[in-house]
C-alpha cells in the first residue's frame, strides 16, 4: 500500500480534490437548498423536479461529446476550463434572477461542470494512469467526494443560518477560484511526463484498442452492464433530491439530516477502503453483481422503519453503496473497453448516469404530487435494483 501511495501522490491529490469540489454540482448539495429555491420561484416538487431534469438531461447530452476532449487535450487546460465553469455556475446561484429560464441554465451549468465534467475527469484520470491499481486509485479520488458528502451538508446548514443560503453559493464559488485552481496546477505540474509514459506503456498492449462511441453503443456488453452502473445515479439522486419530503414524512428534522450525512460519509469511506483492493484482486464481472446490495437493504429500511436510528442505518447503507460502486464500476469499464479510449467510453457512461439522475427527480416528484408516498418510490427502486443485477447474470448464462 505504501508503494501505491508513493507512485504518484500529486495525481492522487488531483483526483481527490477535483471530485471533492465537484460536490457543488451534485444533487446532495443542491437539494439542501430545495425548499429555498422552490419558494423563490414558487414551484412545486414536481415542477422543480422537471426544471432540474431538463437542465440535467441537457447537460448529459452535451457531455457525451465534450468529455471526449480529455482523451485529446492537455489535462491541465481541460481541468481549468471545467473548474472555472463550475465557479461561474455557483456565482449564478448567488445572483439568482427571478426567471425559470435562468434557473434552467444555472442547473444545467452546475450539473454539466460539477456532476458531469469534473467528476468524469477525476474518475477517468485515476483509472487511466494507475494500471492494475486503478481500483485503489479510483477509491482515493472518490474519497474526495465522500468527504464532501460528509462535511458539506453540516457546513451548509450552519452557515445558512448565519449568512443566508445564497451567500453560501458565493463562498462555494470563491473556494474554487482561490483554493482549488492553484492546487490544480500544482498537482498536475508533471503532466507532460506522466502522459508520455502512459502513451508508451500502451503502444504494444492489446488492451489499447481505441473504441469509437458508435462501436460502444452497438455492443451488447454496454447495455448489459449499463443499468447496473447507473442504478445508483437514478435511485440515489431521486431519493436525495426529495429528501426534504422524506424527512417531513418520517418526522425527522434538518439537523437530523445534516448529522446523518456524517454516517453516510463514514460508510462511504469504509466502502472505498475495502472496495478498491477487492476489485484489484478479484474478477470485476463477478464482484460487480454485489454492488447494489447495500442500496437494496437501504431502501427496505426506508420502507419499514421510521425512527431516527433507522435514518442513520438508511444513510449508512446509501454511503456504503456509494463507496463500493465507485471503484467497482470504474474498473469494470476499464476492463471491458481498455484504457486508451477510456475517456470516450466513460463520457458516454457518465452522460447516461447524468441522464438517469435527471429522470428520477421529476418522476419521483410527480409521484409525490399525485399523492403517493415513500413506499411507491421505494418499490420502484427495488424493482430497478433487481432487474439491473439480473441482466449480467442472464447475459453470462446465454453467452
ABEGO torsion letter per residue (X at the ends): XAAAAAABAAAAAAAAAAAAAAAAABAAAAAAAAAAAAAAAGBBAAAAAAAAAAAAAAAAAAAAAAAAAAAABBAAAAAAAAAAAAAAAAAAAAABBBBAAAAAAAAAAAAAABABAAAAAAAAAAAAAAEAAAAAAAAAAAAAAAAAAAAAAAAAAAAAAAAEAAAAAAAAAAAAAAAAAAAAAAAAAAAAAAAAAAAAAAAABAAABBBBAAAAAABAAAAAAAAAAAAAAAAAAAAAAAAAAAAAAAGBBAAAAAAAAAAAAAAAAAAAAAAAAAAAABBAAAAAAAAAAAAAAAAAAAAABABAAAAAAAAAAAAAAAAAAAAAAAAAAAAAAEAAAAAAAAAAAAAAAAAAAAAAAAAAAAAAAAGBBAAAAAAAAAAAAAAAAAAAAAAAAAX
